């Protein structure tokens, strides 16, 4: 079953049931969400055992903040893809997610347009064996300022949080990835991983990758963080040029391959082709 949500400034067009400010998702579903303008807060409650996917497209003119709140019930599986689909915007995107026992929330975010982006995400893994995987892929061009802050809190036992950031920054743009993995006291045998990688093209860019792990529990299963900021791999470039590929083409191919895995998160073939073309255009 599919539902299409159109989010306008004064209304949300949907046939979903609304309880205490939350739209209730109580069956397996795919949601196509088009954000046309500012909305104070969209709240979605995915009930126990629901298997749902969300494709969220921002096609907006507003420069105000967009606020989202999700509750993911026990044993639910939620997959979300987010794409900003309009050039020259200033987007502030805030999201809060609570994940209950044995549930899995996965989000992939593609930000490849020109403009400024500020993303602030907080995920609480509340129930035992709750899981969350958060992916961000971004290109910053010209004088863009793109900032991504994601915090995953391991609260329940045996919870698993993972964050992966991949970025390309060019011209005089600024790109910041800041991730926090917080294993709170009582989160026995929790897992927290994060990785951030940024390729820089020009000397005038500002690139920041700031991973942070906070561990307040002695019995941790796994915890790691890694960050890398630098120019394109010289050995890869040399190898490709030795095979007859010119420098510019080699750079484009490496960059495209670096960002392309985000496409694997999309089932919609039309959207996948559109995003593929957008990435190709931006890496030229």
ROGUVO-987296 format. One record per residue (C-alpha): residue number from 1; chain; x, y, z. Coordinates in steps of 0.5 Angstrom, whole numbers. Layout:
<atoms>
 seq mol    c1    c2    c3
 NUM   A     X     Y     Z
...
</atoms>
This chain:
<atoms>
 seq mol    c1    c2    c3
   1   A     0     0     0
   2   A     2     7    -2
   3   A     1    14     2
   4   A     3    21    -1
   5   A     4    26     4
   6   A     4    33     1
   7   A     6    38     7
   8   A     4    45     6
   9   A     5    51    11
  10   A    -2    51    14
  11   A    -4    43    12
  12   A    -2    36    11
  13   A    -6    33     6
  14   A    -6    25     8
  15   A   -12    20    10
  16   A    -7    18    16
  17   A   -11    17    23
  18   A    -8    23    28
  19   A    -7    22    35
  20   A    -4    26    40
  21   A    -1    30    34
  22   A     2    24    31
  23   A     0    21    25
  24   A    -1    13    26
  25   A     2     8    21
  26   A    -1     1    23
  27   A     1    -3    17
  28   A     6    -4    12
  29   A     7     2     8
  30   A    11     6     3
  31   A    10    14     4
  32   A    12    19    -1
  33   A    13    25     3
  34   A    13    32    -1
  35   A    15    38     3
  36   A    13    44    -1
  37   A    13    49     5
  38   A    15    50    12
  39   A    11    46    17
  40   A    12    47    25
  41   A    13    39    26
  42   A    11    33    23
  43   A    10    27    27
  44   A    10    20    25
  45   A     8    14    30
  46   A    10     7    27
  47   A     7     2    31
  48   A     9    -5    33
  49   A    11   -10    27
  50   A    10    -5    22
  51   A    15    -5    16
  52   A    15     2    12
  53   A    19     6     8
  54   A    19    13     7
  55   A    22    18     1
  56   A    22    25     3
  57   A    23    30    -2
  58   A    24    37     0
  59   A    22    42    -6
  60   A    21    48    -2
  61   A    22    56    -2
  62   A    22    57     5
  63   A    28    59     9
  64   A    25    57    16
  65   A    26    50    20
  66   A    23    44    18
  67   A    22    39    25
  68   A    20    32    24
  69   A    19    27    30
  70   A    18    19    29
  71   A    17    14    34
  72   A    19     7    32
  73   A    15     1    35
  74   A    18    -5    38
  75   A    20   -10    32
  76   A    18    -5    27
  77   A    23    -4    21
  78   A    23     3    18
  79   A    28     6    12
  80   A    28    13    10
  81   A    31    17     4
  82   A    31    24     4
  83   A    33    29    -2
  84   A    33    36    -2
  85   A    31    37    -9
  86   A    31    45   -11
  87   A    37    49   -12
  88   A    40    55    -8
  89   A    36    54    -1
  90   A    38    55     6
  91   A    35    49     9
  92   A    35    47    17
  93   A    32    40    18
  94   A    31    38    25
  95   A    29    30    27
  96   A    28    27    33
  97   A    27    19    33
  98   A    26    14    39
  99   A    27     7    37
 100   A    24     1    41
 101   A    25    -6    43
 102   A    28   -10    37
 103   A    26    -5    32
 104   A    31    -2    26
 105   A    31     5    24
 106   A    35     7    18
 107   A    36    14    14
 108   A    40    16     8
 109   A    41    23     6
 110   A    43    26     0
 111   A    45    33    -1
 112   A    47    35    -7
 113   A    44    42    -9
 114   A    47    49    -9
 115   A    45    52    -2
 116   A    46    52     5
 117   A    44    46     9
 118   A    44    45    17
 119   A    42    38    19
 120   A    41    36    26
 121   A    39    29    28
 122   A    38    26    35
 123   A    36    18    35
 124   A    35    15    42
 125   A    36     7    42
 126   A    31     6    48
 127   A    29    -2    47
 128   A    33    -8    48
 129   A    37    -9    41
 130   A    34    -3    38
 131   A    38    -1    32
 132   A    40     5    27
 133   A    44     6    21
 134   A    45    14    19
 135   A    48    15    12
 136   A    50    22    10
 137   A    52    24     3
 138   A    54    31     1
 139   A    57    36    -4
 140   A    59    43    -2
 141   A    60    48    -8
 142   A    62    55    -9
 143   A    61    59    -2
 144   A    56    53     0
 145   A    56    52     8
 146   A    53    45    10
 147   A    53    42    17
 148   A    51    36    19
 149   A    50    34    26
 150   A    48    27    28
 151   A    47    24    35
 152   A    46    17    36
 153   A    44    15    44
 154   A    45     8    46
 155   A    40     7    52
 156   A    38     0    52
 157   A    42    -6    52
 158   A    45    -9    46
 159   A    43    -3    42
 160   A    47    -2    36
 161   A    48     5    33
 162   A    52     7    26
 163   A    54    13    23
 164   A    57    14    16
 165   A    58    21    13
 166   A    61    22     6
 167   A    63    29     3
 168   A    66    33    -3
 169   A    68    40    -2
 170   A    70    45    -7
 171   A    71    52    -9
 172   A    71    56    -3
 173   A    65    52     1
 174   A    65    49     8
 175   A    63    42    10
 176   A    62    40    17
 177   A    61    33    19
 178   A    60    32    27
 179   A    57    25    30
 180   A    56    23    37
 181   A    56    16    39
 182   A    53    16    46
 183   A    53     9    50
 184   A    50    11    56
 185   A    50     8    63
 186   A    46     1    63
 187   A    47     0    55
 188   A    50    -7    57
 189   A    54   -10    50
 190   A    52    -4    46
 191   A    55    -3    39
 192   A    57     4    37
 193   A    61     6    30
 194   A    62    12    26
 195   A    66    14    20
 196   A    67    21    16
 197   A    70    22    10
 198   A    71    28     6
 199   A    75    29    -1
 200   A    77    37    -2
 201   A    78    39    -9
 202   A    81    47    -7
 203   A    85    50    -2
 204   A    80    55     0
 205   A    75    50     2
 206   A    74    49    10
 207   A    73    41    11
 208   A    71    39    18
 209   A    70    32    21
 210   A    69    31    28
 211   A    67    24    31
 212   A    66    23    38
 213   A    65    17    43
 214   A    62    18    50
 215   A    62    12    54
 216   A    59    11    60
 217   A    58     4    61
 218   A    64    -1    62
 219   A    61    -7    59
 220   A    61    -5    51
 221   A    61   -10    46
 222   A    64    -5    40
 223   A    66     2    39
 224   A    70     6    34
 225   A    70    12    30
 226   A    74    14    24
 227   A    75    21    20
 228   A    79    23    14
 229   A    80    29    11
 230   A    84    30     5
 231   A    85    31    -3
 232   A    83    25    -8
 233   A    88    19    -7
 234   A    94    20   -12
 235   A    95    13   -13
 236   A    88    12   -16
 237   A    89    18   -20
 238   A    96    15   -23
 239   A    93     8   -24
 240   A    87    11   -28
 241   A    91    16   -32
 242   A    96    10   -33
 243   A    90     7   -37
 244   A    89    13   -41
 245   A    84    17   -37
 246   A    85    24   -37
 247   A    86    28   -30
 248   A    79    31   -30
 249   A    75    25   -32
 250   A    79    20   -27
 251   A    77    25   -21
 252   A    70    25   -24
 253   A    70    18   -24
 254   A    73    17   -17
 255   A    68    22   -14
 256   A    62    19   -17
 257   A    64    12   -14
 258   A    65    15    -7
 259   A    58    18    -7
 260   A    54    13   -11
 261   A    53     8    -6
 262   A    47    13    -3
 263   A    43    10    -9
 264   A    43     3    -7
 265   A    38     6    -1
 266   A    33     8    -7
 267   A    28     3   -10
 268   A    24     8   -14
 269   A    28     7   -21
 270   A    26    14   -23
 271   A    28    18   -17
 272   A    35    14   -17
 273   A    36    16   -24
 274   A    35    23   -23
 275   A    39    23   -17
 276   A    45    19   -21
 277   A    44    25   -26
 278   A    45    30   -21
 279   A    51    27   -18
 280   A    54    26   -24
 281   A    53    34   -26
 282   A    55    36   -19
 283   A    62    32   -20
 284   A    64    35   -26
</atoms>
